[in-house]
Structure formats: C-alpha cells, structure tokens
Amino acid sequence: MYLWIINLSFFLMGILPQSTTQLELHVTNSDSDQGLIRILVFDHPEGFPDNPKKAKLALSLPIENLKTETLISSLPPGKYAICAFHDEDENGKINKNLVGYPTESFGFSTNPKVVFSIPSFEKCLIEVEEGIKNKVTIELKK
C-alpha cells in the first residue's frame, strides 16, 4: 500500500524514471568542412526524407575533418528512418538539379544503395532500443 502511494506521488511530481535511449550518430564522407550537416529523423513515412516539418527531430551539426557526430537521447524506443545531407551553402534544404537529383551529398540510416530514386522509408528503418547505446553511421554519397 505504501509503495503504491510513493509511486503515485513520484508520478504526480513527474519524477518517475523516463525510458532512456541513446543513439550515437556518426555522419562521414562530407565533401568539405564548409556548411552544416542536416539530420532529419522520421518515425513515419510522411515527409520522408526531406521535409523538416514532418520530422520527429531535426538537427544541424558542424563539420570537422569531413565528418560530424552527436549523441541523441531524446528519442523514445522505436523504429526510425534518418536522412542526412551536407548543406554546404547553409540554405536549410538539399539542393537538386533539374531532374530532382541532389547536388549536395546525402545519406540514409541503413546506407542503402541509391541508383535512380530515393530509398523508401521502410528500407531506411533502424530500431532504437532502450537501455543500450545504439550506433548508426551514415556515409554521405553524391
């Protein structure tokens, strides 16, 4: 009985332990150290891969020695697809040519082979699990 009251008190005060996940994200193979690496994390296919308004999380990271890395601890456990691109001119979006192919380096969470079109959301899904440090490396391609 007393334990139940204590747990209810902690719940009402908002200090019950939250689920903890950590995603260590590395982005490699940038064209230069100019600009930023933009990261978009999606938990659903709508807006994937390049609509920041539909992303669960959007980050802009500096580049050093042609790479960047960050530790994300704000995601609940689940499945996510991540898109990264080198925003060399810092305009906030990925530049594309006349036929819609990116002119800035880009990559996805599972490093799928990209031939004629963007890989599907499902093909880029990774699982972020609770209680372990999940690690993802995205190799940018042009």
Steps between C-alpha positions, in 0.01 A plus 500: 500500500774744599703417188200575282456841671871580453486405129185709454673794669803470270270475198308812599825688556628384160816340631444136415790370293448560129590240241857562395633450153821623348574524131861567412488645148805536276487662156809452284632578152405867478630689196657771719481660843293787356136533603306263725381142510120497521339201670130411472361215710161358399272261688249480212529511119315829455754767400791259473775576413522877467208676673625632835146597604397132491813371677498380860835674551710741293862584577769718344854400587842651425749305291855428606747289300225409249274345766271576793357306789242549772329312779120513486327407824159655437347222288271242655568138407367419155572481128638801315628595157774762491603723213818707508631748247786743464348848485813663362332833422297496827169572329319245718405262220664249272577649160385300197566513127233545230390136516480503881822315586692648797806708418613494864621184674234296678453172684256285693502303823554155346733624223286345225622503143347797316474456124206679337278605788495570871472183710170440676438588862478129580838428338665759727345389831720435800390395846594710801488278805472596865788447738780473243705750303374461145755600236435608141753615242376673187742526211415794278491443124459726202 
